[in-house]
Amino acid sequence: MKARTRLIFTAICFSAFSSAAQVICEIDKHQYTPTLVPKGQIHVDSEAAQIIQNTLATFEGNVVIKTPTSTIKTESATVQENGKIISADGDVEYTDELLKVNSVGVEVNTPLKLLQMASTNYKLSTVNGRGGAELLSVSEEKGVLLEDVSFTTCPVGGEDWKIHASEISIKKGRPYGVAKNTAFYVGSVPVFYMPYFAFPITTERQTGFLFPEIGSSSSTGVEYEQPFYWNIAPNIDTTISTRFMTNRGVQLKNEWRYLFPKHAGELHLEYLPNDIDRQVDKSRYFYRFTHKGKLSDSWSIVADISDLSDDNYIVDLGSQFYNQADTHLYRQLGVNYYSQNLDFTMTIRDFATLGQVSSNYRALPEAKLNYSSALSDYLSFDVKSELAYFENANPDFANAVRFHIEPSLTVPYQKPWGELFAQFSVLHTRYQQDLPANNTILEEDVDRTLGQARLFGSLIFERPSFVAGSQHTITLEPKAQYLYTSFEDQSNIGLYDTTELLTSFSNIFRGQEFTGLDRINDNNQITLGLTTRLIDTNNREVLVASIGQIIYLESAKLQDSLRSDDRSAIAAELDWEVNQNWFLHSDIQVSNETDKVERSSFSTEYRFGPEKLVQVNHRYIRELSNEEINQVGISASWPISKRWHWVGRWYKDLDRSRTAESFFGLEYESCCWALRLVAQRGLATRFNNDGVRDLNEFDSSIALQFVFKGIGSNGNSRSKIDTLQQGLFGYRQPFVLN
C-alpha cells in the first residue's frame, strides 16, 4: 500500500478569512456621529472663557469644540482669528469620521485644512484597529498621515502581533493605505520587514499582490504560489497566479470574472507547460468556463464547460471544482424559454471522461418543448416533446436521432383533505439510428407507441395531540396509485441516456424504472404508500416518516426489467428532529424476495451547542458495479476551551476492513490571530496506465495556517463546522424536510 505525504504552510496577514471561534474581543471600531454645526462655524462649550473679540478666545474646564466635521474634548483650548486656528494642550480627545485620537496636544488650522497631534493613541473608524504615533496629521490634501506609528487589532495589554512603520498614510476616498519601512512583530519578536506595502482599509477590491501560499508534497515538491489581483473595472477582475513546484516546474493559473446587469460568468485557466516529473505528455492544462445570462424576460442562456489534459491532473495538481472521485467533467451549453403555458430548452451536452469508463453519448443538441393548458377546472391538456441527436466517439456504438411526443389529458381534483387525479397519455417515440458495421440487434428505423393510464389518490387525516408535553398535529396520509403502460419490444433500440432508477420511496410513485426514454417499462401495478408527519405549533415538520411498495399485477415483458417476484422492495424513509439538539435521518430498501437489505443509509447528529456536535453515519449498498459498499463514519466539532477547538472526521470501509478517510483539525484563536493545524489521509484514486483507479494508494497531508485578523477583515467568525465540509465525505446536517 502506497502513501504520499503533503505538508502545507500558509501565513495570511490581514486576511479576509476570519477565524472560526466566537472569541469576544474588547476592541471596538470608532463610531462617529456628525454634529449639526453650520458650515464655516464652530461651537464651544466650557466652564470658563476669556474672549478678545475676533482675535483670541481662551476656554478652561471640560472644553468641547464642535466643527461640522469633528469634535475636540480637552481641559483647555484657545481659538484664534475668529476660529481659523484652534489649539489645545493636555489630555486631548479628537474624533471625526476617520478616527478617534487621544493626544497631548492638537492644533487645527482651518484655512490650510490641517490638523496635527503629537504623542497620540488612535482608533480607526473603517477597520477594527488601533495604535500609537509620535505625530499624526490630517489634511484635505494628504488625508491621514502618521509618523513613527504602530498598528494592531489586539486589545490593550494583549498585543500578540503588531506592525511598526516609519510612516502610514491614509487618503480620504482611497480604499487603501500605504506603509513605509514596516516591521511585523509577533509578540516582541520582529518577523519580517517590508520597505513599502499597501493595505486595504475598506471592503473595496484593489489591484495588488495577495499573500502567497507555501507548501511541500511528494508529488509537487516544495511549492510557492504567488497570486496577483487586478481590479480591471468595477464589474471585471482577474487573479493571475504563478505556482513554482520543484518536482513539476512552473504552473500558470488565471481566473477571470465579469458581471453585467443581465450576465455573469467566470473563466479559470491552468497551464503547466513542462511537467518535469513525467516522461511523456509533459504539457498539462485545465480550464472551466461558466456563464448565466438573461436575453429577455423569457429567454435565458447557461454554459458550463470544462476540460483537462489527462486522467490524473486532479490527483496530481488538485482542483477547486472537482474531487479525486470524479470520472466525468460535464460540458453543456443551453438556451431556455419560459412562459405561462410554454417552456422550451435546447442544450448541447457533452462529457470529458477520466479513466477507463464506458463511452458516453453527447447530445448535439437536445431540444425539449412542453405545453400546458387548463381546459377547465377539472381538465388539463399537456404535451411533452423532445428532439435530440446522440453521438458517440466510439465507432462501435450507434448514433441516433430521437423524436418523442407525449400528449396527456389530466383530470385533477385537489382539496385540503386530499387529492385525486387521473391521467391518460400516449407516448410516441421515433428513432433513426446510424448503426455500426458489427450491429446484429438494433434497427435503423424504429417507431414505438405506448399507451399509459394513471390513477392516483391520497387522503390527509390529522388530529391535534400532545407529544412530549407539547401541542402538535399528527397527520396520516395514505396514498395509492394504479398504473398501466402497454408493452412494446425495445431491444432494437440503443441506450443513449438511460440508466436504471433506484427503488426509493420518492421513485416508486413515478412508475418508471429508467431515466431517459430509451426504455419505458410496461406496467400493470398498484403502488401503496403511507406518510405520517408531526407538526409543531409553528407549522414546522419535526418528523416525517414514509413507507411504500409496488404490487405487480402482471409479470414484466420488457427484457431489461424482468423480475421474479410480484412485489418491489419495501422502501422507507425517516427524517426526525427529536429535539433542538438531536437530528436523525434514515432510508432503507428491503428486498421482498430475499428479505435482505438492498440499500440503506443512516445519519444521526447530536448538537451540544452551536459549535459542539457529533454525527454518526452509515451507508450500505449490497451491489454496486459488482462491489458491496459498507461504510461507517463519525464527524465531530468540539470546543476544548474558550480559545481551543477541535474538529475531526473518520470513515471506515467495513467491506475492506480499512480506514477510507480520516481528518483532524485543531485551532487556537485569540481576538487578533489564530493558528490552525489540519491533518488528513484518504484514497488517492490515481489512474494507472490502463485507465483503472488504484484503490490501494493513499494521500496524506498536513496543513498549518496562521490568520492575523484585522485590516480587510470584519473580525467576525465562521463556524467550525465549515472545516467539516472539506474532504472526500462532506458534512451535512441529516434532518431534511420533505
ABEGO torsion letter per residue (X at the ends): XBBBBBBBBBBBBGBABBBABBBBBABBBBBBBBBBBBBGBBBBBBABBBBBBGABBBBBEGBBBBBAABBBBBABBBBBGGGABBBBBEBBBBBBAABBBBBABBBBBAAAGBBBBBGBBBBBAABBBBEBBABBBBBAAAEBBBBGBBBBABBBGABABBBBBABBBBBBGBABBBBBGBBBBBEABBABBBABBBBBABABBBBEBBBBBBBBBAAAEBBBBBBBBBBABAABBBBBBBBBBAAAEBBBBBBBBBBBAABBBBBBBBBBABBAABABGABBBBBBBBBBBBABAABBBBBBBBBBABAAAAAAAEBAABBAABABBBBBBBBBBBBAABBBBBBBBBBBBBEBBBBBBBBOBBBBBBBBBBABAABBBBBBBBBBBBBBABAABBBBBBBBBBBBBBBBBBBAAEBBBBBBBBBBBBBBBBBBAABAABBABBBBBBBBBBBBBBBBBBBBBBBGGBBBBBBBBBBBBBBBBBBBBAAABBBAABBBBBBBAAAAAAGBABBEAABBBBBBBBBBBBBBBBBBAAGBBABBBBBBBBBBABBBABAAABBABABBBBBBBBBBBABAABBBBBBBBBBAAAGBBABBBBBBBBBABAABBBBBBBBBBABBGGBBBBBBBBBBBBBABAABBBBBBBBBBAAAGBBABBBBBBBBBBAABBBBBBBBBBBAGBBBAAGBBBAABBBBBBBBBBBBBEBGBAGBBBBAAAAAABEABBBBBABBBX
